[in-house]
């Protein structure tokens, strides 16, 4: 089984063929995407790139765009001063499916 490490949105993900993951929002307008892998694992052989493995690519199908995660609430509070401030944030993701590692 082939596995690869890809970089998307400033984070690295270990992926395998047929796997579905959520990554930072991709700006691609619903098209399929190709990533250059940082490392490829094929059974016992491991290829590490400097910084990317040349001649390899990871084909990805975008399943769903602009998915929002759960809301994270940040609270700022100062005791005895009547100061309290609340703000929320919902991170946006893209759901992708790994089609092929070649």
C-alpha positions in Angstrom: 0.0 0.0 0.0 1.4 3.4 -1.0 1.5 6.3 1.4 2.7 9.8 0.9 3.2 13.0 3.0 1.8 16.1 1.3 1.8 19.7 2.4 -1.4 21.7 2.2 -2.2 25.0 3.9 1.0 25.0 5.9 0.4 21.6 7.4 1.7 18.1 6.5 -0.6 15.1 6.1 0.2 11.4 5.8 -2.2 10.1 3.2 -3.0 6.8 1.5 -4.9 6.0 -1.7 -8.7 6.1 -1.3 -8.5 8.1 2.0 -10.7 11.2 2.6 -9.3 14.0 4.7 -10.0 17.7 5.5 -7.4 20.2 4.7 -7.2 24.0 4.9 -9.5 25.7 2.3 -8.1 25.3 -1.3 -8.5 28.0 -3.8 -9.2 25.9 -6.9 -12.9 26.4 -7.9 -14.0 22.7 -7.7 -11.2 21.3 -9.9 -9.0 18.3 -9.2 -5.6 19.1 -7.7 -2.2 17.5 -7.8 0.2 17.7 -4.9 4.0 17.1 -5.0 4.8 14.7 -2.1 7.4 15.4 0.4 7.9 11.7 1.1 6.6 8.5 -0.6 6.3 5.1 1.2 5.9 2.1 -1.0 6.1 -1.1 1.1 9.7 -1.2 2.4 11.1 1.5 0.1 11.0 5.1 1.4 11.8 8.1 -0.8 12.4 11.4 1.0 12.4 14.5 -1.1 14.6 17.6 -0.9 12.1 19.3 -0.4 9.9 17.3 -2.8 10.2 13.8 -4.4 10.9 14.4 -8.1 8.8 12.5 -10.6 6.0 11.8 -8.1 2.6 13.3 -7.6 -0.5 12.8 -5.6 -3.8 13.2 -7.5 -6.6 14.5 -5.4 -10.4 14.9 -6.0 -12.1 17.8 -4.2 -15.3 16.3 -2.7 -16.6 19.4 -0.8 -15.5 23.0 -0.6 -15.9 25.5 2.1 -16.9 23.2 5.0 -17.0 25.0 8.3 -15.8 23.3 11.5 -17.3 23.7 15.0 -17.2 27.2 16.4 -14.3 28.1 18.8 -15.2 30.7 21.3 -12.5 33.0 22.7 -13.3 35.0 25.9 -11.4 37.9 27.4 -12.3 38.7 30.9 -11.0 41.0 33.7 -12.3 40.4 37.2 -13.9 43.3 39.1 -13.5 45.7 36.1 -16.7 45.0 34.1 -14.6 44.0 31.1 -15.6 41.0 29.1 -15.4 40.4 25.4 -16.4 37.3 23.4 -15.6 36.4 19.9 -16.1 33.2 17.8 -14.3 31.7 14.9 -15.2 28.9 12.4 -12.3 27.5 10.4 -13.0 26.7 6.7 -11.9 23.4 5.2 -12.0 21.5 1.9 -12.8 17.8 2.0 -10.5 15.9 -0.4 -10.2 12.2 -1.5 -6.8 10.8 -2.5 -7.3 9.2 -5.9 -3.8 8.0 -6.9 -0.2 8.2 -5.7 2.2 7.9 -8.6 
